[in-house]
């Protein structure tokens, strides 16, 4: 039996095509949820035709989005309590179809090492890691993602790596390393990218920004700088900034509300089904999201990654520019983005097929 242990909407998005391809082979994978994200989960499940999780490690009535590092210890303790107290039941579920037990984790969130630890040490199962081997080269940037990846890498038996670069990063890792040639996000993108847009008052041409990472938002000087640059740029073409609740609170706390108007437009984050078609329509993207960097890379869409480092290399040096969190490099991107549009890779890669074919060869589905 295969069970996914995931905890965020991004993880749900990227495991969805793998989940469906396993199910198409006649298996019934389980979905166990740690509830790092809660607010948008129902929408993502519906949009990607995923079932309600079979298990919530944090009781659903008590679950809420993790919005600060201070909330992590209590959340982690609850996840581990549930895993330990229900270990006999969960082990039985993993063996009920007669196949070897396997836990799949994804990416680099807090759930990644915790899920690997639960699968390996508590449930005594093999563990596979989708999107394995990405490295920024610095434990502190981004923190805690780089640390999460390294811890998970020590526990995992099957590493599904999105390119030859990540395979090389895992050259000394224990277990099996499989090159999936791309991130499974590209398979999820195909499901939703052609959906109609539903954004009232959307300008004909616009830039799109998403900036939410702790390493940026927690630095008032850097966060203020990037918002002021975007405000300045929006005088030439409107910019839509999709901001979650923590970012909106930070904007209020810093007194930056006056930056936003009918050209620099702040709106709440959107569900995936609406967000990806919006990305595809944008003239360019400014983001600190590694996932969105990859999505822009696959689309050939000009993208500035406003981070000191990135563990992902899709599009870097081509349609994607790493700003190193420097205002001058962001301004350079905004002045030259028209020259950065590249070719779309949307029909080139099918990583979820590689993942599931490998699992079938190993006897898991």
Order of alpha helices (4+ residues) and beta strands (2+ residues): beta-alpha-beta-alpha-beta-alpha-alpha-beta-alpha-beta-alpha-beta-alpha-beta-alpha-beta-alpha-alpha-beta-alpha-beta-alpha-beta-alpha-beta-beta-alpha-alpha
